[in-house]
């Protein structure tokens, strides 16, 4: 997979700030972690180089974060699920997958972003619900189709 250049990442951080497209900074967090110290200094001001940590393996991070996001969806965690969608979108962008970003945007955000996260997983060819046990796998598949997790009714709110 192709990753973005340091200059592209810095430009994207500044664009997010200018457009106020990341009010809580979740997207920026992913992007800044992808910068080396010299480029990070262009968008943040760490007091000491020892405070700076760069993440270089974006694919492993994206795979791990996908599992985290699925957990937030299944737990009906609205704010956390929304943050996960933002972060996965930036990880797809970092990995040079504009097609996945577009598919995520097209999917919309029903049921805690399940369809959006499925678009991410499908775009990379990674498991979405295949590796979950029966109940969770079925619930996640239903949510990705815009249905409540349990056909008998959901007590946690996904029917709202």
N, C-alpha and C positions, 0 to 999 in steps of 0.2 A: 504494500500500500504506500501511496505517496503521502508524505506529511507536508504540511505548510512550512514555508520559510519563516525565519525569525522576524523578518521585516513584515511579512503578511500578517503574522500574529499581532505584532505591535499595531499595525494599521487597523486591524479588526477591533482591538481593545479601544483605540481612540474613537472609532466609528460607533461602537456600542455606547460609549460615554456621550458622544455628541448627540446621538439619536435617543438617548435615554431608553435604550432597548434592553437594559439589564438593571433595573432599579435596585434589586437586592444583591447584585454582584455575583450571582451563581455562575453565569456564563464566563464572566471575566476571571473567576477563580480557576476554571479549567484552563483558560488561555494563558494566564500568567504562570501557572505551573509548567507550561510547555516552553517557557523562555529560558535562555541562559541568563546568567547574572548581568552581563552587560546590557542585554536587551530588556531585562526586567527593570533595570534602573531607569529606563525611559518611561515606564508607566507606574512604577511604585518606588518607594524610597526605603529599602531596608537599611537599618542603622549599621548593621555589621554583616559582612558576607556570610558569616556562619548562620545567620537567620534565614538564608535563602536555600530553598530546596527545589531542585528541578526534577520534574518527572519526564523521563525520556521514552518509556515504553507505553505509548498511547493505546496500542491495541490491547495489551493485557489490562490496562486500566479500564478501557471500554468494556471488555468482557466481564470484569469484576463489577463494574458499575451497573451493567445490565442486570445482573443477578440482584443487586441491591435495589434497583428500581422496581423489579418484579415483586420483591418483598414489600415495598411500599404500596404498590397497587393492591396486592392481596390483603394487606393490613388496612386498606381504606384510609390511607394517610394523605389527605388532600394536598397540604402544603409541601410535604416531603416528596410526594409523587410529582408535583409540578416542578420542583427544583430538579428532580431526577431527569425529567424530560428536557429541561434547559441544558443540563450538563451533557446528556447523551447527544443532543443536537450539536453542541460545540465539539464533542469528541468526534462525531462523524465529520464535521467540517475540518478538524485538525488532521484527520486521516485522509483528507482529499476527496471525500465522498459527498459531493454536492447533490448527487442523485438521491442519496439516503436522506439528506437534509430536506430536500423537496418532498420526498415521500412522507416524511414525518409531518411536515407542514400541511400536506394534503389530507392526512389521516384525521386531523382534528383532535379534540381532547375529551371525548366521552369516557366515562368510567375511570377516572383517575389517570388518564393518559394511556390506558391499555392499548388502544389502537395505534397510538403514536410510538410506543415502545415496541410493539410488534413490528411496525414498519422499520424501525431501527434494526431489530434482530433479523428480520427477513432480508433486509438490504445487504447485510453482511453474511447471510447464510448461517447464522448462529441459532441455536435452539431458543425458542421462546417459552413454550410450555411442555415441550417433549420430555424434559428431564425432571418434571415435577410429579409428585405422587398423584393418584387419581383425582381426589377431591380438589386439590389446588390447581391441577392442570385443567380440569373441566371448568372451574370457576374463572380462571384467567382467560381461557378460550372464549367463554361467554362474554366476559367483560370487553375483550378485544373486538367483539362483534357489536358492542354497544348495549348489551343486555346486562341485567343485574346478575351478580355472581351466583345466586341460587335461584333456580326457577320457582321454588316455593316461596320466595321472598327473602329479602335481606334485612336483617335487624341493624346493620351497621351503616346504612345510608346510601348504598349505591343505587337504590331505586329512585333517589331524588334527582 
